Amino acid sequence: MNDTSDWIRSQEKTDEVQYGSNNDGRVNRYRSWKHPPQGWVKCNYDRSFLGADQNAKAGWIVRDNRGTYLGLGQAEAKKVSSAIEAEFQALIISMQNCWCRGYRNIIFGSDSRNVVALVNKLSLNFGLFNWTREVWSWMTKFDDISFTWVPREGNKPADMLATRNLTNQEIFIYHP
């Protein structure tokens, strides 16, 4: 867990990749965390999927409009048949946890363009409709909710949480 905490502290601003150029004309990347509006929180989530024969895992981190860390979670999820199903499962677990913690105005950030497009009704996939419908059902419990795409480079804290093994046979951990 110390690696994740160190990463969070060293990368306080990590969600949105912006582009700039240096003096020699090469394009370099720098990261800038995009704050949610006043009264909102932002939850970045990710999944780990190693195959249909293993349980998927989820990781998420929640920060307020000032970028202040509010908490992070990890969960071992059910076995699923694909990486996108694992991503949906991670989203639903993080939505449930955020709702239980009283967050009602929230932005969920994911590095899965497909999941973001599906929950925002920008694309359709009949094979994933039950997952999408479950997210839409949870959406109704929040006052205001948004789903945004985050470049993979900007989702590293959530990725680290999702890929890290849980200890002592635990299936869920929340760190306030």
Summary of the structure (lengths in Angstrom):
residues: 176
radius of gyration: 16.0
end to end distance: 12.9
largest distance: 51.9
contacts: 543
relative contact order: 0.22
helix: 34%
strand: 32%
